[in-house]
């Protein structure tokens, strides 16, 4: 696992803390997705809640995929780097938003556009 780029601004302890948080979130989301899929299988599709259930499954699948991508970035050594300008994303931001892909400046520019 190459962490040469992230190790410049994130310590091993910080990376481990973020990795553990991501792992916990991924496990919770996978369990939730499994529960939703079971409900979907058991549903007869006859009421309005089935569409809500399908939407919930899709959202849970996106969340699992996003967390998996964060692990891919960890493995590639790009986790904690802005996807736009490649600046270091501060640990404090990653603690709050572990899936953050952009620094605050790039996020603000994106939101203002």
Phi and psi in radians as a Rosetta constraint file:
Dihedral C 1 N 2 CA 2 C 2 CIRCULARHARMONIC -1.672 0.35
Dihedral N 2 CA 2 C 2 N 3 CIRCULARHARMONIC 2.107 0.35
Dihedral C 2 N 3 CA 3 C 3 CIRCULARHARMONIC -2.196 0.35
Dihedral N 3 CA 3 C 3 N 4 CIRCULARHARMONIC 0.472 0.35
Dihedral C 3 N 4 CA 4 C 4 CIRCULARHARMONIC -1.062 0.35
Dihedral N 4 CA 4 C 4 N 5 CIRCULARHARMONIC -0.677 0.35
Dihedral C 4 N 5 CA 5 C 5 CIRCULARHARMONIC -1.337 0.35
Dihedral N 5 CA 5 C 5 N 6 CIRCULARHARMONIC -0.692 0.35
Dihedral C 5 N 6 CA 6 C 6 CIRCULARHARMONIC -1.341 0.35
Dihedral N 6 CA 6 C 6 N 7 CIRCULARHARMONIC -0.509 0.35
Dihedral C 6 N 7 CA 7 C 7 CIRCULARHARMONIC -1.171 0.35
Dihedral N 7 CA 7 C 7 N 8 CIRCULARHARMONIC -0.280 0.35
Dihedral C 7 N 8 CA 8 C 8 CIRCULARHARMONIC -1.103 0.35
Dihedral N 8 CA 8 C 8 N 9 CIRCULARHARMONIC -0.660 0.35
Dihedral C 8 N 9 CA 9 C 9 CIRCULARHARMONIC -2.082 0.35
Dihedral N 9 CA 9 C 9 N 10 CIRCULARHARMONIC -0.185 0.35
Dihedral C 9 N 10 CA 10 C 10 CIRCULARHARMONIC -2.056 0.35
Dihedral N 10 CA 10 C 10 N 11 CIRCULARHARMONIC 2.224 0.35
Dihedral C 10 N 11 CA 11 C 11 CIRCULARHARMONIC -1.269 0.35
Dihedral N 11 CA 11 C 11 N 12 CIRCULARHARMONIC 2.903 0.35
Dihedral C 11 N 12 CA 12 C 12 CIRCULARHARMONIC -1.058 0.35
Dihedral N 12 CA 12 C 12 N 13 CIRCULARHARMONIC -0.649 0.35
Dihedral C 12 N 13 CA 13 C 13 CIRCULARHARMONIC -1.162 0.35
Dihedral N 13 CA 13 C 13 N 14 CIRCULARHARMONIC -0.754 0.35
Dihedral C 13 N 14 CA 14 C 14 CIRCULARHARMONIC -1.116 0.35
Dihedral N 14 CA 14 C 14 N 15 CIRCULARHARMONIC -0.786 0.35
Dihedral C 14 N 15 CA 15 C 15 CIRCULARHARMONIC -1.041 0.35
Dihedral N 15 CA 15 C 15 N 16 CIRCULARHARMONIC -0.749 0.35
Dihedral C 15 N 16 CA 16 C 16 CIRCULARHARMONIC -1.113 0.35
Dihedral N 16 CA 16 C 16 N 17 CIRCULARHARMONIC -0.735 0.35
Dihedral C 16 N 17 CA 17 C 17 CIRCULARHARMONIC -1.065 0.35
Dihedral N 17 CA 17 C 17 N 18 CIRCULARHARMONIC -0.799 0.35
Dihedral C 17 N 18 CA 18 C 18 CIRCULARHARMONIC -1.148 0.35
Dihedral N 18 CA 18 C 18 N 19 CIRCULARHARMONIC -0.730 0.35
Dihedral C 18 N 19 CA 19 C 19 CIRCULARHARMONIC -1.054 0.35
Dihedral N 19 CA 19 C 19 N 20 CIRCULARHARMONIC -0.778 0.35
Dihedral C 19 N 20 CA 20 C 20 CIRCULARHARMONIC -1.113 0.35
Dihedral N 20 CA 20 C 20 N 21 CIRCULARHARMONIC -0.709 0.35
Dihedral C 20 N 21 CA 21 C 21 CIRCULARHARMONIC -1.125 0.35
Dihedral N 21 CA 21 C 21 N 22 CIRCULARHARMONIC -0.777 0.35
Dihedral C 21 N 22 CA 22 C 22 CIRCULARHARMONIC -1.085 0.35
Dihedral N 22 CA 22 C 22 N 23 CIRCULARHARMONIC -0.732 0.35
Dihedral C 22 N 23 CA 23 C 23 CIRCULARHARMONIC -1.101 0.35
Dihedral N 23 CA 23 C 23 N 24 CIRCULARHARMONIC -0.753 0.35
Dihedral C 23 N 24 CA 24 C 24 CIRCULARHARMONIC -1.091 0.35
Dihedral N 24 CA 24 C 24 N 25 CIRCULARHARMONIC -0.775 0.35
Dihedral C 24 N 25 CA 25 C 25 CIRCULARHARMONIC -1.087 0.35
Dihedral N 25 CA 25 C 25 N 26 CIRCULARHARMONIC -0.746 0.35
Dihedral C 25 N 26 CA 26 C 26 CIRCULARHARMONIC -1.082 0.35
Dihedral N 26 CA 26 C 26 N 27 CIRCULARHARMONIC -0.773 0.35
Dihedral C 26 N 27 CA 27 C 27 CIRCULARHARMONIC -1.087 0.35
Dihedral N 27 CA 27 C 27 N 28 CIRCULARHARMONIC -0.753 0.35
Dihedral C 27 N 28 CA 28 C 28 CIRCULARHARMONIC -1.106 0.35
Dihedral N 28 CA 28 C 28 N 29 CIRCULARHARMONIC -0.764 0.35
Dihedral C 28 N 29 CA 29 C 29 CIRCULARHARMONIC -1.156 0.35
Dihedral N 29 CA 29 C 29 N 30 CIRCULARHARMONIC -0.676 0.35
Dihedral C 29 N 30 CA 30 C 30 CIRCULARHARMONIC -1.140 0.35
Dihedral N 30 CA 30 C 30 N 31 CIRCULARHARMONIC -0.729 0.35
Dihedral C 30 N 31 CA 31 C 31 CIRCULARHARMONIC -1.068 0.35
Dihedral N 31 CA 31 C 31 N 32 CIRCULARHARMONIC -0.776 0.35
Dihedral C 31 N 32 CA 32 C 32 CIRCULARHARMONIC -1.088 0.35
Dihedral N 32 CA 32 C 32 N 33 CIRCULARHARMONIC -0.747 0.35
Dihedral C 32 N 33 CA 33 C 33 CIRCULARHARMONIC -1.085 0.35
Dihedral N 33 CA 33 C 33 N 34 CIRCULARHARMONIC -0.751 0.35
Dihedral C 33 N 34 CA 34 C 34 CIRCULARHARMONIC -1.053 0.35
Dihedral N 34 CA 34 C 34 N 35 CIRCULARHARMONIC -0.743 0.35
Dihedral C 34 N 35 CA 35 C 35 CIRCULARHARMONIC -1.107 0.35
Dihedral N 35 CA 35 C 35 N 36 CIRCULARHARMONIC -0.750 0.35
Dihedral C 35 N 36 CA 36 C 36 CIRCULARHARMONIC -1.130 0.35
Dihedral N 36 CA 36 C 36 N 37 CIRCULARHARMONIC -0.729 0.35
Dihedral C 36 N 37 CA 37 C 37 CIRCULARHARMONIC -1.107 0.35
Dihedral N 37 CA 37 C 37 N 38 CIRCULARHARMONIC -0.648 0.35
Dihedral C 37 N 38 CA 38 C 38 CIRCULARHARMONIC -1.129 0.35
Dihedral N 38 CA 38 C 38 N 39 CIRCULARHARMONIC -0.762 0.35
Dihedral C 38 N 39 CA 39 C 39 CIRCULARHARMONIC -1.073 0.35
Dihedral N 39 CA 39 C 39 N 40 CIRCULARHARMONIC -0.692 0.35
Dihedral C 39 N 40 CA 40 C 40 CIRCULARHARMONIC -1.111 0.35
Dihedral N 40 CA 40 C 40 N 41 CIRCULARHARMONIC -0.743 0.35
Dihedral C 40 N 41 CA 41 C 41 CIRCULARHARMONIC -1.120 0.35
Dihedral N 41 CA 41 C 41 N 42 CIRCULARHARMONIC -0.671 0.35
Dihedral C 41 N 42 CA 42 C 42 CIRCULARHARMONIC -1.393 0.35
Dihedral N 42 CA 42 C 42 N 43 CIRCULARHARMONIC -0.272 0.35
Dihedral C 42 N 43 CA 43 C 43 CIRCULARHARMONIC -1.325 0.35
Dihedral N 43 CA 43 C 43 N 44 CIRCULARHARMONIC 2.536 0.35
Dihedral C 43 N 44 CA 44 C 44 CIRCULARHARMONIC -1.559 0.35
Dihedral N 44 CA 44 C 44 N 45 CIRCULARHARMONIC -0.101 0.35
Dihedral C 44 N 45 CA 45 C 45 CIRCULARHARMONIC 1.257 0.35
Dihedral N 45 CA 45 C 45 N 46 CIRCULARHARMONIC 0.187 0.35
Dihedral C 45 N 46 CA 46 C 46 CIRCULARHARMONIC -1.509 0.35
Dihedral N 46 CA 46 C 46 N 47 CIRCULARHARMONIC -0.207 0.35
Dihedral C 46 N 47 CA 47 C 47 CIRCULARHARMONIC -2.095 0.35
Dihedral N 47 CA 47 C 47 N 48 CIRCULARHARMONIC 3.043 0.35
Dihedral C 47 N 48 CA 48 C 48 CIRCULARHARMONIC -1.184 0.35
Dihedral N 48 CA 48 C 48 N 49 CIRCULARHARMONIC -0.314 0.35
Dihedral C 48 N 49 CA 49 C 49 CIRCULARHARMONIC -1.267 0.35
Dihedral N 49 CA 49 C 49 N 50 CIRCULARHARMONIC -0.325 0.35
Dihedral C 49 N 50 CA 50 C 50 CIRCULARHARMONIC -1.109 0.35
Dihedral N 50 CA 50 C 50 N 51 CIRCULARHARMONIC -0.720 0.35
Dihedral C 50 N 51 CA 51 C 51 CIRCULARHARMONIC -1.109 0.35
Dihedral N 51 CA 51 C 51 N 52 CIRCULARHARMONIC -0.698 0.35
Dihedral C 51 N 52 CA 52 C 52 CIRCULARHARMONIC -1.099 0.35
Dihedral N 52 CA 52 C 52 N 53 CIRCULARHARMONIC -0.684 0.35
Dihedral C 52 N 53 CA 53 C 53 CIRCULARHARMONIC -1.128 0.35
Dihedral N 53 CA 53 C 53 N 54 CIRCULARHARMONIC -0.761 0.35
Dihedral C 53 N 54 CA 54 C 54 CIRCULARHARMONIC -1.086 0.35
Dihedral N 54 CA 54 C 54 N 55 CIRCULARHARMONIC -0.727 0.35
Dihedral C 54 N 55 CA 55 C 55 CIRCULARHARMONIC -1.130 0.35
Dihedral N 55 CA 55 C 55 N 56 CIRCULARHARMONIC -0.677 0.35
Dihedral C 55 N 56 CA 56 C 56 CIRCULARHARMONIC -1.138 0.35
Dihedral N 56 CA 56 C 56 N 57 CIRCULARHARMONIC -0.701 0.35
Dihedral C 56 N 57 CA 57 C 57 CIRCULARHARMONIC -1.092 0.35
Dihedral N 57 CA 57 C 57 N 58 CIRCULARHARMONIC -0.792 0.35
Dihedral C 57 N 58 CA 58 C 58 CIRCULARHARMONIC -1.076 0.35
Dihedral N 58 CA 58 C 58 N 59 CIRCULARHARMONIC -0.737 0.35
Dihedral C 58 N 59 CA 59 C 59 CIRCULARHARMONIC -1.131 0.35
Dihedral N 59 CA 59 C 59 N 60 CIRCULARHARMONIC -0.717 0.35
Dihedral C 59 N 60 CA 60 C 60 CIRCULARHARMONIC -1.151 0.35
Dihedral N 60 CA 60 C 60 N 61 CIRCULARHARMONIC -0.663 0.35
Dihedral C 60 N 61 CA 61 C 61 CIRCULARHARMONIC -1.104 0.35
Dihedral N 61 CA 61 C 61 N 62 CIRCULARHARMONIC -0.716 0.35
Dihedral C 61 N 62 CA 62 C 62 CIRCULARHARMONIC -1.108 0.35
Dihedral N 62 CA 62 C 62 N 63 CIRCULARHARMONIC -0.719 0.35
Dihedral C 62 N 63 CA 63 C 63 CIRCULARHARMONIC -1.106 0.35
Dihedral N 63 CA 63 C 63 N 64 CIRCULARHARMONIC -0.760 0.35
Dihedral C 63 N 64 CA 64 C 64 CIRCULARHARMONIC -1.103 0.35
Dihedral N 64 CA 64 C 64 N 65 CIRCULARHARMONIC -0.745 0.35
Dihedral C 64 N 65 CA 65 C 65 CIRCULARHARMONIC -1.098 0.35
Dihedral N 65 CA 65 C 65 N 66 CIRCULARHARMONIC -0.737 0.35
Dihedral C 65 N 66 CA 66 C 66 CIRCULARHARMONIC -1.114 0.35
Dihedral N 66 CA 66 C 66 N 67 CIRCULARHARMONIC -0.728 0.35
Dihedral C 66 N 67 CA 67 C 67 CIRCULARHARMONIC -1.147 0.35
Dihedral N 67 CA 67 C 67 N 68 CIRCULARHARMONIC -0.678 0.35
Dihedral C 67 N 68 CA 68 C 68 CIRCULARHARMONIC -1.109 0.35
Dihedral N 68 CA 68 C 68 N 69 CIRCULARHARMONIC -0.675 0.35
Dihedral C 68 N 69 CA 69 C 69 CIRCULARHARMONIC -1.124 0.35
Dihedral N 69 CA 69 C 69 N 70 CIRCULARHARMONIC -0.609 0.35
Dihedral C 69 N 70 CA 70 C 70 CIRCULARHARMONIC -1.104 0.35
Dihedral N 70 CA 70 C 70 N 71 CIRCULARHARMONIC -0.692 0.35
Dihedral C 70 N 71 CA 71 C 71 CIRCULARHARMONIC -1.159 0.35
Dihedral N 71 CA 71 C 71 N 72 CIRCULARHARMONIC -0.621 0.35
Dihedral C 71 N 72 CA 72 C 72 CIRCULARHARMONIC -1.085 0.35
Dihedral N 72 CA 72 C 72 N 73 CIRCULARHARMONIC -0.719 0.35
Dihedral C 72 N 73 CA 73 C 73 CIRCULARHARMONIC -1.170 0.35
Dihedral N 73 CA 73 C 73 N 74 CIRCULARHARMONIC -0.636 0.35
Dihedral C 73 N 74 CA 74 C 74 CIRCULARHARMONIC -1.051 0.35
Dihedral N 74 CA 74 C 74 N 75 CIRCULARHARMONIC -0.808 0.35
Dihedral C 74 N 75 CA 75 C 75 CIRCULARHARMONIC -1.146 0.35
Dihedral N 75 CA 75 C 75 N 76 CIRCULARHARMONIC -0.617 0.35
Dihedral C 75 N 76 CA 76 C 76 CIRCULARHARMONIC -1.423 0.35
Dihedral N 76 CA 76 C 76 N 77 CIRCULARHARMONIC -0.207 0.35
Dihedral C 76 N 77 CA 77 C 77 CIRCULARHARMONIC 1.431 0.35
Dihedral N 77 CA 77 C 77 N 78 CIRCULARHARMONIC 0.253 0.35
Dihedral C 77 N 78 CA 78 C 78 CIRCULARHARMONIC -1.839 0.35
Dihedral N 78 CA 78 C 78 N 79 CIRCULARHARMONIC -0.072 0.35
Dihedral C 78 N 79 CA 79 C 79 CIRCULARHARMONIC -1.121 0.35
Dihedral N 79 CA 79 C 79 N 80 CIRCULARHARMONIC 2.367 0.35
Dihedral C 79 N 80 CA 80 C 80 CIRCULARHARMONIC 1.548 0.35
Dihedral N 80 CA 80 C 80 N 81 CIRCULARHARMONIC 0.116 0.35
Dihedral C 80 N 81 CA 81 C 81 CIRCULARHARMONIC -2.018 0.35
Dihedral N 81 CA 81 C 81 N 82 CIRCULARHARMONIC 2.420 0.35
Dihedral C 81 N 82 CA 82 C 82 CIRCULARHARMONIC -1.119 0.35
Dihedral N 82 CA 82 C 82 N 83 CIRCULARHARMONIC 2.307 0.35
Dihedral C 82 N 83 CA 83 C 83 CIRCULARHARMONIC -1.201 0.35
Dihedral N 83 CA 83 C 83 N 84 CIRCULARHARMONIC -0.309 0.35
Dihedral C 83 N 84 CA 84 C 84 CIRCULARHARMONIC -1.716 0.35
Dihedral N 84 CA 84 C 84 N 85 CIRCULARHARMONIC -0.920 0.35
Dihedral C 84 N 85 CA 85 C 85 CIRCULARHARMONIC -1.893 0.35
Dihedral N 85 CA 85 C 85 N 86 CIRCULARHARMONIC -0.101 0.35
Dihedral C 85 N 86 CA 86 C 86 CIRCULARHARMONIC 1.160 0.35
Dihedral N 86 CA 86 C 86 N 87 CIRCULARHARMONIC 0.233 0.35
Dihedral C 86 N 87 CA 87 C 87 CIRCULARHARMONIC -1.227 0.35
Dihedral N 87 CA 87 C 87 N 88 CIRCULARHARMONIC 2.720 0.35
Dihedral C 87 N 88 CA 88 C 88 CIRCULARHARMONIC -1.174 0.35
Dihedral N 88 CA 88 C 88 N 89 CIRCULARHARMONIC 2.338 0.35
Dihedral C 88 N 89 CA 89 C 89 CIRCULARHARMONIC -1.588 0.35
Dihedral N 89 CA 89 C 89 N 90 CIRCULARHARMONIC 2.160 0.35
Dihedral C 89 N 90 CA 90 C 90 CIRCULARHARMONIC -1.033 0.35
Dihedral N 90 CA 90 C 90 N 91 CIRCULARHARMONIC 2.542 0.35
Dihedral C 90 N 91 CA 91 C 91 CIRCULARHARMONIC -0.941 0.35
Dihedral N 91 CA 91 C 91 N 92 CIRCULARHARMONIC -0.704 0.35
Dihedral C 91 N 92 CA 92 C 92 CIRCULARHARMONIC -1.049 0.35
Dihedral N 92 CA 92 C 92 N 93 CIRCULARHARMONIC -0.677 0.35
Dihedral C 92 N 93 CA 93 C 93 CIRCULARHARMONIC -1.194 0.35
Dihedral N 93 CA 93 C 93 N 94 CIRCULARHARMONIC -0.745 0.35
Dihedral C 93 N 94 CA 94 C 94 CIRCULARHARMONIC -1.176 0.35
Dihedral N 94 CA 94 C 94 N 95 CIRCULARHARMONIC -0.535 0.35
Dihedral C 94 N 95 CA 95 C 95 CIRCULARHARMONIC -1.104 0.35
Dihedral N 95 CA 95 C 95 N 96 CIRCULARHARMONIC -0.713 0.35
Dihedral C 95 N 96 CA 96 C 96 CIRCULARHARMONIC -1.380 0.35
Dihedral N 96 CA 96 C 96 N 97 CIRCULARHARMONIC -0.727 0.35
Dihedral C 96 N 97 CA 97 C 97 CIRCULARHARMONIC -2.248 0.35
Dihedral N 97 CA 97 C 97 N 98 CIRCULARHARMONIC 1.381 0.35
Dihedral C 97 N 98 CA 98 C 98 CIRCULARHARMONIC -1.066 0.35
Dihedral N 98 CA 98 C 98 N 99 CIRCULARHARMONIC -0.305 0.35
Dihedral C 98 N 99 CA 99 C 99 CIRCULARHARMONIC -1.654 0.35
Dihedral N 99 CA 99 C 99 N 100 CIRCULARHARMONIC 0.090 0.35
Dihedral C 99 N 100 CA 100 C 100 CIRCULARHARMONIC -0.984 0.35
Dihedral N 100 CA 100 C 100 N 101 CIRCULARHARMONIC 2.292 0.35
Dihedral C 100 N 101 CA 101 C 101 CIRCULARHARMONIC -1.923 0.35
Dihedral N 101 CA 101 C 101 N 102 CIRCULARHARMONIC -0.132 0.35
Dihedral C 101 N 102 CA 102 C 102 CIRCULARHARMONIC -2.277 0.35
Dihedral N 102 CA 102 C 102 N 103 CIRCULARHARMONIC 2.693 0.35
Dihedral C 102 N 103 CA 103 C 103 CIRCULARHARMONIC -1.293 0.35
Dihedral N 103 CA 103 C 103 N 104 CIRCULARHARMONIC 2.941 0.35
Dihedral C 103 N 104 CA 104 C 104 CIRCULARHARMONIC -1.042 0.35
Dihedral N 104 CA 104 C 104 N 105 CIRCULARHARMONIC -0.782 0.35
Dihedral C 104 N 105 CA 105 C 105 CIRCULARHARMONIC -1.047 0.35
Dihedral N 105 CA 105 C 105 N 106 CIRCULARHARMONIC -0.831 0.35
Dihedral C 105 N 106 CA 106 C 106 CIRCULARHARMONIC -1.166 0.35
Dihedral N 106 CA 106 C 106 N 107 CIRCULARHARMONIC -0.641 0.35
Dihedral C 106 N 107 CA 107 C 107 CIRCULARHARMONIC -1.101 0.35
Dihedral N 107 CA 107 C 107 N 108 CIRCULARHARMONIC -0.757 0.35
Dihedral C 107 N 108 CA 108 C 108 CIRCULARHARMONIC -1.107 0.35
Dihedral N 108 CA 108 C 108 N 109 CIRCULARHARMONIC -0.748 0.35
Dihedral C 108 N 109 CA 109 C 109 CIRCULARHARMONIC -1.092 0.35
Dihedral N 109 CA 109 C 109 N 110 CIRCULARHARMONIC -0.713 0.35
Dihedral C 109 N 110 CA 110 C 110 CIRCULARHARMONIC -1.119 0.35
Dihedral N 110 CA 110 C 110 N 111 CIRCULARHARMONIC -0.762 0.35
Dihedral C 110 N 111 CA 111 C 111 CIRCULARHARMONIC -1.189 0.35
Dihedral N 111 CA 111 C 111 N 112 CIRCULARHARMONIC -0.520 0.35
Dihedral C 111 N 112 CA 112 C 112 CIRCULARHARMONIC -1.367 0.35
Dihedral N 112 CA 112 C 112 N 113 CIRCULARHARMONIC -0.349 0.35
